[in-house]
């Protein structure tokens, strides 16, 4: 067997044929935006917990660290999407699905958080649509079940 028949794991993980579709770039930008927002929120919560006078300093520090760590998922997914890594679509989709209940909770609030809930819902739904788009799927090298070449003996 030749190396053409057995691609290396790195070749299988990325597809670099042609320019990156705009939908994929937009999905990566939205995931990166969510990650950056989580990181900023976590760092500010941590700083306020350490330097300010919160009701419960331990809770503020724990919440800040938790948000900062949670920011890693969409940031890593965004980087993977930009590099056209096949594995990155899963974490990006999970991030968007996790954002929807948060957006719903913000929309139920009777405060200034309602515009934030609307913005988060729009970003999450837009990113989900971009991530499941056929152009994005093809750019990442993801094949659908039953596609030609998946069944032995067919081309």
N, C-alpha and C positions, 0 to 999 in steps of 0.2 A: 504494500500500500504506500502511496505517496503522501507527502505532506499536504497536497491539495485535497485529498480525500479525508484526512484527519487534521482539521485545523487545530492550532494550539488553543489552550483555554483563553489566552489574551485576545486572540483573533475572534473567538466566539463571543467574547464579552463586549465587543465594540464593533460598530459598523461605520467606517469612515469614507464610504463611497459617496461623493458629492457634497454639496453644501448642506449645512444644518438647516432644517426647515424652520421657518419663523415661528410656527406653533410650538416646536420643541424649545426654542429659545425663550418664548413667552412663558411657557410652563415652568422653565427653570428660573426665570426672573420672579415669578409669583411665589414659588417655593422659597427662593432666597429672601424675598421680601418678608414672608411669614417668619422665617428663621431669624432674620435681623430684628423684627419687631419683638419676638420672644426674647432674644438676647438683651435688647435694650430694656425691656420690661423687667427681666430678671436682674440685670445689673442695677437698675434704679431701685428696685425693691430691696436688694441686698444693701446698697449704700444707705438707703433710708432706714433700714433695720439696724445697721451698725452705727450710723452717725446721728440719726434722728431720735425721736422719742415715740416709737410706736407703742400701741397697747400691749403687744406681746413681741418682744424683740426676737425670741427664738422662732416664732412663727414667720416673722418677716424674713429672717435669714434663710430659713428652710424653704420658704416660697421662692425667694430670689434664686437660690441655688438650683431648685427644681426647674424653674423656668429657663435658666441658663443652660442646663443640661438638656432639657427638651428641645432647645433651639438647635441642637446638633443634628437631629433627624432631618428637618427640612433643609438645613444648610448642606449636609452631606449629599442629600438627594439632589439638590440643585446643582452641585458640582458634578455629580454623576450624569445628570441630564445634559449638562453642557459638554461633557466629554463623550456623550453618546454611549453610556454604559447601560447595558440591558437591565441590570439589577436595580437601577435607580428609580424605575417607574413604580415599583411596589412601595417603597418608603414614601415617595411623593404622593401616591394615592392614599396611603394610610394617613398621612398628615392632613390631607383635605377632608377625609371622612371624620377625623378627630376634630377638625375645626367647625364642622357643621353644628354639633350640639352646643359648642361654646357660643357660636353666633346666635343660636336660638335662645340660649340663656340670656345673652346680652339684649336681645330684642324684647324679652319679657320684663326687663328692668324698667322702672319708672324714673329714668334719669337721663343724664347726658350720654349714657353708654349705648343708647339705641342707634345713633349713627355709626358707632364702632361695630355693632352687630350687623348692620346693613352692609358695611364695607367688607367685613370678614366673610359674610355669606356670599357676596358677589365674587370676591377673590377665590373662595373655595370652590364654588360651582364653576367658575370660569376655568380654573386650573384643572378640575376634574374633566371637563369637556375637552380641554387641550390634551390631557394625558391619555384619554381613550380614543383620540382621533386616529384614523388609519394612517395618516401621514407621519404622526409621531411614532406609532407602533412600528411602521416600516423603517423609520430612521434609526430606531433602537435595535432593529434586527429581530423583533419579536414576531414569531409566526403564530398563526391561529391554528387550533386543532383541526385536523382534516385538510389542511392546506397541502397543495401538491408537494411531494417530497417527504411528507411526514409518514406516509404509508409505505412500507417496504415494497419494492417492486414497481412503484409508480414514480414518474418524474414530472 
